[in-house]
Amino acid sequence: MTATPDRHAFAIQEIPFSRQGSWFNISSVTAQHTMARDLHLISHQNGMHPVLRLVPLHPSSGSRAETVWSATPTVLTWEADPGRISLVYENPDTVRLRGERLDLEIAPADQELTPFTGTYLYRDPVDGSYQFTSYETGRRYRVTLLEGEVAAAGLEGLAGADRRLVLSGPRGWEAVVEEIDSARQPYAAPGDFAAAALSHADAFRDFAGAVAPLPSDEAPAAGLAAYVLWSATVRPAGFVRRPAVLMSKHWMDKVWSWDHCFNALALAQGLPDLAWDQFQIPFDHQDETGALPDSVTHSEVLFNFVKPPIHGWALRKLRERLARQPDADELTRTYRRLGRWTDFWLRARTAPGLSLPHYQHGNDSGWDNATTFDGRRVLVTADLAAFLVLQLAELAELAGLLGDHGAAERHLGTADALQHAMLEELWSDGHFRSRSPHSGDRFASRSLLDLMPIVLGERLPREVGDRLAERIAEHLTRHGLATEHPDSPHYRSDGYWRGPIWAPATVLIEDGLRRAGHTGLADDISRRFRRLCETSGFAENFDALTGEGLRDRAYTWTASSYLLLAGDHHRRTAAAPARSGAGHRVGPASPGYRATP
């Protein structure tokens, strides 16, 4: 994605068209790494499912019209001189469509209908609407003609019948498509098409004004970042018990149990209630051992893996940012939930006789295939211990706020013991090494994950922080922090956690460096990542050497990380006039670090 003259315009091939609250979107991305020729209505109830194919037609011949797609947060259009089709959201489950000099075919994404799969089409005798019923989503898609004509084919047909509607009209046409459960009152328009478009635009403007109130010259991608978050937010449904920001409305349509922390932080100052909901979503499904699920989405909650315990770090920052603090009852409940999550690691994931907890697989760390795990999958790692130290410190803070000073002292004592064990057992010769809880064998890698204990910031001994900062600087390319050192034989440009730049690693490390006193390096990392997003969009990750966006191109934690870094930079700049790098400290053995453009 590159910048456009309208900074809120976007390529629908990369960012789906949707709105806050909706479980469906309009996109040409119909599956992982799959781009269709046509735009589709894609639902995320029961998983990602392309339901309806939307095909513009020439009115005179009925043949396919080759059109240009244009999208802004307000309206999606198909254009072929002189014709135009426009689509806007009237509300989260309803879109309005209007066509002039172009017809529109609406057909099932997959024409094959079996007793268990596919989409059936019939005309409802109650209100005269046409309804597509989808086995995959378990929902109905009601099409009501408001103006013009509709030609239907394959009504009540089975198997491979050609099921479709064609909307047309010599003076134009207009229709509405709704995603419904079983039945609802006949559609009654609350206003005209222009009113629907205005309502949609107002809703996004209010959201963007709350979460991205940044000067455009400082954060030119802030408006688009806000749209990525707004359009990926769904209303409560299924296993999702609160309004939720999905990681994407492409195939990454879940809430993973560390991704949500970054979205919560980005929303905290402008939309505190929505931010608090994001933090709590996985905790709503905490199991009897205290574990959080790996992920939550509409129709599944997965526990086959977990995610790293960054929640103490996130809660501390969330409380600092919230415009309105949680009341005592909510704080007590959160304290208990966070305590159970911490106990899970200290009990269920710490082997007898050992002082440090372990991951069972790279997926548990969030860094799925990082080279840290090449030697063994079940590993004691320094990043895990560091996150738990911060989590215990946050528990101590919460206990103090709730008046339980004895518990606060116990949490701090456990944190100190855990950090001491991490340094004694995993730090040697200027490096953190992982260890097998089975054999005790130690392993080193050139993964950025091994440097993640910098997140401890001011808690680290200065010599450890300096050495970590020096090695982090070695991972810094023109575009940001490579997750595997570019000189490593295991580096891969599109290797997931074996090379590409990722938003969460950037935010965690930038924050740790800043708290450890390495402000110059932290500033440089922030600046490079912000510039990367302004050039390459909000991809799941980025090629560390070229800056190209990789994989899912509309990933919310990337957008949130941009907003976090841009907002913090703006506040620092406003609070203190420009400085010439004063306070930059990397360490005595780091002459190779240079802050380059």
LINCORDA-V389120 format. One record per run of one state. SS is the DSSP state (H for helix, E for strand, - for the rest). FROM is the first residue (numbers start at 1). TO is the last residue. If there is no record, write none. Layout:
ss	from	to
SS	FROM	TO
SS	FROM	TO
This chain:
ss	from	to
-	1	9
E	10	10
-	11	16
E	17	17
-	18	20
E	21	21
-	22	23
E	24	31
-	32	33
E	34	43
-	44	48
E	49	57
-	58	63
E	64	64
-	65	67
E	68	71
-	72	75
E	76	80
-	81	82
E	83	91
-	92	93
E	94	100
-	101	102
E	103	108
-	109	112
E	113	113
-	114	118
E	119	123
-	124	129
E	130	134
-	135	139
E	140	147
-	148	148
E	149	153
-	154	158
E	159	159
-	160	163
E	164	168
-	169	172
E	173	180
-	181	192
H	193	211
-	212	221
H	222	231
-	232	232
E	233	234
-	235	236
E	237	237
-	238	239
E	240	240
-	241	243
E	244	245
-	246	254
E	255	256
-	257	258
H	259	267
-	268	271
H	272	280
-	281	281
H	282	285
-	286	294
E	295	297
-	298	299
E	300	302
-	303	310
H	311	321
-	322	327
H	328	348
-	349	358
E	359	359
-	360	361
H	362	365
-	366	370
H	371	373
-	374	378
E	379	380
-	381	381
H	382	401
-	402	404
H	405	426
E	427	428
-	429	430
E	431	432
-	433	433
E	434	435
-	436	441
E	442	443
-	444	446
E	447	447
H	448	459
-	460	461
H	462	474
-	475	475
E	476	476
-	477	480
E	481	481
-	482	483
E	484	484
-	485	500
E	501	501
-	502	502
H	503	515
-	516	518
H	519	536
-	537	537
E	538	538
-	539	540
E	541	542
-	543	548
E	549	550
-	551	553
E	554	554
-	555	555
H	556	575
-	576	597
